[in-house]
């Protein structure tokens, strides 16, 4: 049975700013450990304002205020940006973090793959080992961008 739970981060000592913009969470299983960590497993969906995140597993560390996401991550910022990844660590306001092995699709027109993408203050984004294209992916040929772990030379 799926559990629906709205998490107001002031319950986890995050402060009033987050309480005005609650983070909502849906998962197959939600566990709160004795030390205050929250672990959500199975079909996890998190959303706040116009940001929606899907992952296999998410944990929240009350001490650091960080969300750790694992397994088939999809991050949607509004309608124009979609990020696919395998692992990520984000701040509790979803504005700062590091995403590993990311594939980013911008406005359904530009595709970028990167070994690592980091964002700070919801404004500055830095990517390492990237490849980008504005070509459409051919669904019939199953064409995708190159592996972001591969070294590129010009």
N, C-alpha and C positions, 0 to 999 in steps of 0.2 A: 504494500500500500504506500502510495506516495504521500509524503508529509509536506504540508505547506506551512512555512514559517517566515514571518517578517522579522528581520533582525534590526533592531535599532541599536546602533553601535554605542550609544550612551550606556546601554546595559553592560557593555564590555569596557567601560571607562575610556571611551574615545572622545567624549566631549560634546558640547552643544552643536557645533557646526555639522557634524554628521547626523545628529538627531533631526535637523531640519531637512535633510536629504537621506531618508532611510535606505538601506540596502536590503533588498528582498531576496529570499533564497528558497528554492524548491529543490528537493533531493529525495531519492529513494530511502536513504538512511542518514540521519543526523545524530551525531554523538557530541556531547559536551563532556570533556574529560575533567577530572578533579582539579587540575591546575588551570582550568578556564579556557583551554583550547577547544575550538569548534572544528569538527571534522564532518564533512558532508560527502557521501559516496553514492555513485550511481545516478546518471541522468541529472546532474547538477545544473541548475540554471540560476544565475545571479543577475539582478538588474537594478539600476539606479538611474533615474532620469532617462536619458536616451541611450545609455550604455547597457548592452545585454551580453552576458558571458555564459557559455555552455562548456562543461568539462566533465570528465569522468569522476574526478575527486578534487575537492577543495578543502584546505584547512586554513583556519584563522588563528594567528598567534596573538593573544591579548597583550603580551609583553612588548612585542615589536610593532603591533598594528599592521602586520603583513598578511596578505592572502597568498597562499601557495596553490597553484593550479597544476594538475597533472592529467595527461591523457586526452587526446583529441579535443583540443581547446578551440573554440570559436568565439571571437570577440567582435561585436558589432557596435560601432559608434555611429548612431544615427542610421541613415540609409545609404551613406556614400562610402563607408570604409568597413571592410571585413578583414579580420586577421585570423589565420589558422596557425596553430602551434601545438607542440607536444608538452611544453612545460613553461610556466611563467610564475613570477613573483611580483605582486602588485601591492601598492599602499591601500589602506582601507578606504580612501576616497577615489580609488581607481584612476588617479592622475599621474602616478609615478610608478615605475617598475621596469623589470627586465623580462623579455620574452625570448625563449630559445627556439631556434629552427622555425622562424616565422615565414609565412607566406601572406602577403598583404595585397588586397585587391581594392583599388581606389576608384570610386565612381563607375564600377564595372568596366573600366577601360584600361587601367594600368595595373600590371602585376609586378610585385617585387618579392623576391625571396632573399632572406638574410640569415646568417648563422646566429646573429643575436641582434635584438632591437631593444634599446633602452629609451625610456621617456621620463622627463623630469618636469614637474609642475604642470602636467597636462598640456605643455606647450612645446618643449624642445624634444625632438626625436633624433636619435643617433643609431645608425645601423652599421654592422660589421659584415664583411664578405658578402656583398650584395650582387644580385643580377636583377635586371628589370626589363620589361617589354611592354609595349602597347598593343602587341598582336593579340588577337583573340585566340583562346585555346580551342583547338579543333576537337570537338567531342567524339567524332568518328575515329580519328586517329589516336585519341587518348594522349595527345601531346601536352607536356607540362614543362615548366621551367626547370633548368638544371638544378642539381643538388646543391644547396647552399653551403655544404661542408667542403665542396670541391674548390680548389684554388683556381682563380681566374687570372689570365694574363692578357694584356692588350697587344 
